[in-house]
């Protein structure tokens, strides 16, 4: 089995590709959000295969009977839950069957950043072979909260893992992380919006300035807006309680585009 890196070459699934600090040849895939879970599975299976060969049974679970896989999620939300479900379903196709030879240790922070270190510590205490981190806040927190620096981490639903500090570039994994980046076609989104709102000239976006995903998204949306002949008004929101007040600044736009921000999710 092999995965593909961004330039289309094979990234071999072998112990050599994961040793020496988990960098090696396991690289990032840049895909649409709908396929994020599937792309993560190929990376995860490679990680599990290596863990089974190299792990110490006293410190970490292996495939010798049961494999423990951790999943750290930001909070309950249909889009995030779908990725988790897809991740499990695809791993089942590779022989990792929940309740038979695989145990999933799941926890979420209910969209509360302060809770993320706690859920990560709880998951790590179960000695998983690998942890899937869902969204940027959870993945960034894992770098400092996971004390076992040899424990493989796989991220998903992240717009720009390079900007988030998870990997050094778009062509290789980091010392701790590999994963899949979710790319959104904002030109198509805005083109569809223009069909829905004929004559629209301005639109607004609320975003969290401290969230790497949001900052990357706003930059990409701004570039797409220029190409689509639209004017973007981006309004920063530091906390969900500020949304009603900050939304008033968008009273003169023709439509509002809700990006996948933790600000919006935390009020869902």
C-alpha positions in Angstrom: 0.0 0.0 0.0 1.2 3.5 -0.7 0.0 7.1 -0.3 0.5 10.0 -2.6 2.3 13.2 -1.8 1.4 16.5 -3.4 3.7 16.1 -6.5 2.0 12.8 -7.3 4.8 10.4 -6.3 4.3 7.4 -4.0 4.9 7.8 -0.3 5.8 4.2 0.7 3.9 2.7 3.7 6.9 1.2 5.5 8.6 1.5 8.9 11.4 3.5 7.2 8.8 6.1 6.2 7.9 6.7 9.9 11.1 6.3 11.8 13.5 9.1 12.7 11.0 11.4 14.3 7.9 10.4 12.2 9.0 12.6 9.2 10.3 10.4 6.5 8.2 10.1 3.4 4.6 10.3 4.7 3.5 13.6 3.2 0.4 15.8 3.2 -2.6 15.5 0.9 -4.5 18.6 -0.1 -8.1 17.7 -0.7 -11.7 18.8 -0.5 -13.2 18.5 3.0 -15.5 15.6 2.0 -12.6 13.3 1.5 -10.6 14.4 4.5 -11.3 11.3 6.5 -10.5 8.9 3.7 -7.1 10.6 3.1 -6.3 10.4 6.8 -6.9 6.7 6.9 -4.1 5.8 4.5 -1.7 7.8 6.7 -3.1 6.2 9.8 -2.9 2.7 8.5 0.8 3.2 7.7 1.3 4.5 11.2 -0.5 1.5 12.8 1.5 -0.9 10.7 4.7 0.6 11.9 3.5 0.9 15.5 2.7 -2.8 15.5 6.3 -3.7 14.4 8.1 -1.2 16.7 5.9 -0.7 19.8 6.7 -1.8 23.3 3.7 -3.8 24.6 4.3 -2.2 28.0 3.8 1.3 26.8 1.5 1.3 23.8 -1.3 -0.9 22.2 -0.5 -2.9 19.1 -2.4 -5.1 16.7 -1.6 -8.2 18.9 -5.3 -8.6 19.7 -6.6 -5.1 20.0 -5.6 -1.7 18.6 -6.4 1.4 20.5 -7.0 4.5 18.4 -7.6 7.9 19.9 -9.8 10.6 18.4 -9.7 14.1 19.8 -12.5 16.4 18.4 -13.2 20.0 19.0 -16.9 19.5 19.6 -20.1 17.9 18.4 -21.0 19.2 14.9 -22.4 17.5 11.9 -19.4 18.3 9.7 -16.9 17.2 12.3 -18.9 14.1 13.2 -19.1 13.1 9.6 -15.3 13.1 9.3 -15.0 11.0 12.4 -17.6 8.5 11.1 -15.9 8.4 7.7 -12.5 7.8 9.4 -13.9 4.8 11.3 -15.7 3.4 8.3 -12.6 3.6 6.1 -10.4 2.0 8.7 -12.9 -0.8 8.9 -12.2 -1.5 5.2 -8.6 -2.0 6.2 -9.5 -4.6 8.8 -9.7 -2.3 11.9 -13.1 -3.3 13.2 -14.5 -1.5 16.3 -15.6 -4.0 18.9 -13.6 -6.8 17.3 -9.9 -5.9 17.1 -10.1 -2.1 17.6 -11.1 0.2 20.4 -11.7 3.9 19.7 -11.1 6.4 22.6 -13.1 9.4 21.6 -13.4 12.8 23.4 -14.3 16.3 22.5 -13.9 19.7 24.0 -17.5 20.9 23.4 -15.9 23.9 21.5 -14.2 25.1 24.7 -10.5 25.7 24.0 -9.6 25.5 27.7 -10.8 21.9 27.7 -8.6 20.6 24.9 -5.5 19.8 26.9 -7.6 17.8 29.3 -9.3 15.6 26.7 -5.9 15.0 25.0 -4.4 13.9 28.3 -7.3 11.6 28.9 -6.9 10.0 25.5 -3.1 9.7 25.9 -3.6 7.9 29.2 -5.3 5.0 27.3 -2.0 4.3 25.5 -3.3 4.6 21.9 -1.2 3.6 18.9 -2.2 6.8 17.1 -4.4 9.9 17.7 -6.5 11.6 15.1 -6.9 15.3 15.9 -9.9 17.1 14.3 -9.6 20.8 13.6 -6.8 23.3 14.0 -7.2 24.2 17.8 -7.1 20.5 18.8 -4.1 19.7 16.6 -2.1 22.7 17.8 -2.8 21.9 21.4 -1.7 18.3 20.8 1.9 19.5 20.2 2.2 20.6 23.8 -0.4 18.5 25.6 0.7 15.1 24.4 3.7 14.2 26.6 4.8 11.1 24.6 6.7 12.8 21.8 6.9 9.5 19.9 3.2 9.0 19.7 2.1 9.5 16.1 -0.5 12.2 15.4 -2.7 12.5 12.3 -4.7 15.7 11.7 -7.8 16.4 9.5 -10.1 19.3 8.7 -7.4 21.9 8.7 -7.1 24.6 6.0 -3.4 25.3 6.3 -1.3 23.0 8.5 1.8 24.9 7.6 0.4 28.2 8.9 -0.8 26.3 12.0 2.7 25.2 12.7 2.0 21.5 12.4 4.3 20.7 9.4 7.3 22.6 7.9 5.9 22.8 4.4 3.4 21.3 1.9 5.7 18.5 0.8 6.4 16.5 3.9 5.0 15.7 7.4 6.4 17.2 10.6 8.2 15.6 13.4 4.9 14.9 15.2 2.2 15.2 12.5 1.0 14.0 9.2 -2.5 14.5 7.8 -4.8 15.9 5.2 -5.6 19.6 4.5 -9.2 20.6 3.6 -9.3 22.9 0.6 -12.4 25.0 -0.2 -13.1 26.3 -3.7 -14.2 29.8 -2.7 -14.6 30.9 -6.4 -17.4 28.3 -6.8 -19.0 29.3 -3.5 -19.1 33.0 -4.5 -20.2 32.2 -8.0 -23.1 30.3 -6.6 -23.9 33.1 -4.1 -24.1 35.5 -7.1 -26.7 33.3 -8.7 -28.6 33.1 -5.4 -28.4 36.9 -4.9 -28.5 38.6 -8.3 -27.0 42.1 -8.2 -25.0 41.4 -5.0 -21.9 43.6 -4.7 -20.8 43.2 -1.1 -20.7 40.3 1.3 -19.6 39.8 4.8 -17.6 37.2 6.8 -17.2 36.8 10.5 -13.9 35.2 11.6 -11.7 34.6 14.6 -8.4 36.5 14.2 -6.6 34.1 16.6 -7.6 31.0 14.6 -5.1 30.0 11.9 -7.8 28.4 9.8 -9.9 31.6 9.8 -7.0 33.8 8.8 -6.1 31.6 5.9 -9.7 31.3 4.8 -10.3 35.1 4.9 -7.2 35.7 2.7 -8.4 33.1 0.2 -11.9 34.5 0.2 -10.6 38.0 -0.3 -8.7 36.8 -3.4 -11.7 35.0 -4.7 -13.9 38.0 -4.1 -11.7 40.1 -6.4 -11.9 37.5 -9.1 -15.7 37.4 -8.8 -16.1 41.1 -8.8 -17.3 41.3 -5.2 -16.3 43.4 -2.2 -15.5 41.5 1.0 -16.1 43.0 4.5 -14.3 40.8 7.0 -15.3 41.4 10.7 -13.2 39.9 13.4 -14.9 38.3 16.5 -12.9 37.3 19.5 -15.6 35.5 21.4 -19.0 34.0 20.5 -20.8 36.4 22.9 -19.6 39.3 20.6 -21.3 37.9 17.5 -24.6 39.9 17.8 -22.7 43.2 18.2 -20.2 42.4 15.5 -22.9 41.3 13.1 -24.3 44.8 13.1 -21.2 45.9 11.2 -22.5 43.8 8.3 -25.9 45.5 8.1 -25.1 47.0 4.7 -23.8 43.9 2.9 -25.9 41.9 0.4 -25.2 38.5 2.0 -23.1 36.9 4.7 -20.9 33.9 4.2 -20.5 31.7 7.2 -17.1 30.0 7.2 -16.3 26.9 9.2 -15.0 28.9 12.2 -15.0 27.8 15.8 -16.8 31.1 16.6 -19.9 29.9 14.7 -19.6 26.3 15.8 -19.5 27.2 19.4 -22.9 28.8 19.1 -24.5 25.9 17.2 
